[in-house]
Amino acid sequence: MDSTHRLHLATRIHFALLRELGSGIDVGLMLSRDLYALDVINVCRASENEELEQLAEQFVRVSQAQPSDGAAASRPVRPRPVTPFPAQPTRSAWWRHLSAAFHPSPIGAR
């Protein structure tokens, strides 16, 4: 797979997180910084949102794919993000509480 596919997936993750959390990601950082990408992937996996979970898994698969052409195969391949922890079958929505802390409700609405 090419880097255009990774860009497409990262952009879809950005907009899905924007809809789900009200806050997106830095797509450029996700494509260039493995630890940032790993954090985003873990948030997607913990989100209890099927679309986000699938996009995260696709991003991991595409990032791990080896180049298929001969010229690209001679270049060293940089390791891509892989979570050290498997996706949990039952997840809590802990991140929703964090989201509320970053977007407090107006005074009197509580």
Secondary structure, 3 states (H helix, E strand, C coil): CCHHHHHHHHHHHHHHHHHHHCCCCCHHHHHHCHHHHHHHHHHHHHCCCHHHHHHHHHHHHHHHCCCCCHHHHCCCCCCCCCCCCCCCCCCCCHHHHHHHHHCCCCCCCC
